[in-house]
């Protein structure tokens, strides 16, 4: 699949971040949809089957950790890039262990995030597994 045709679900409780990512992704040819909280996000993931999810972890009611845990239980989980203000190593390790492909801290460069989105979408499942193992090993070192 061409990565520029990919469906991307953006999950964040900050409307400014949602709009920034929506316009950025649309300008690059992606098909974004938005969710402002976790429960709606999980319903959209199950119904829309996005190719990739951009996920904030600090949200009220159902946080991103609960969403990531819910995603990992799906038969066809989408790839996930966590986009969070939390920059600690423990959060990065937790995200990767729960199945995230990458972890990006806020504030982020929208152009760099688009490049990362393309790279994650183009990885084969074997590359994805290898990358996750490498990330965990480097974070523990």
C-alpha positions, 0 to 999 in steps of 0.5 A, a space after each residue: 500500500 502507498 503510505 500516502 493513502 494510509 488511514 491515520 487516526 490521531 488521538 489527542 485531547 488538545 484540539 490544537 494538536 488535532 487540527 495541526 496534525 489533521 492539516 499536516 497529514 492531509 497536505 501530505 496525502 494521508 487520510 486522517 480522522 480524529 478522536 479527542 478521547 480514548 473510548 471514541 478512539 477504540 471504537 474508531 480503531 475497531 470500525 475504521 481499521 486505520 493503518 496507523 495511530 498517533 496517540 497521546 498518553 495524557 488524556 482524561 478518563 481513558 488515557 493513552 496507556 489504556 488505549 494502547 493496551 486495548 489496541 494490543 488485544 485486537 486481531 489486526 492492531 494498527 501500528 502506533 506512534 506515541 506522541 506525548 509530552 512525557 519524555 522519561 525513559 520509563 514511558 518510552 519503555 512502557 510504550 514499546 512494550 505495549 506495542 508502539 512502533 515509535 515514541 515522539 515527544 512534544 513539542 514535535 516537528 510536524 515535518 519530522 513526524 510525517 517522515 516517521 509516519 512514512 517510515 513506520 508504514 513502510 516497515 515490514 512486520 519483520 522489520 517492525 519486530 526487529 526495530 522494537 527489539 532494538 529500541 528496548 535493548 537501547 533503552 535498557 542499556 
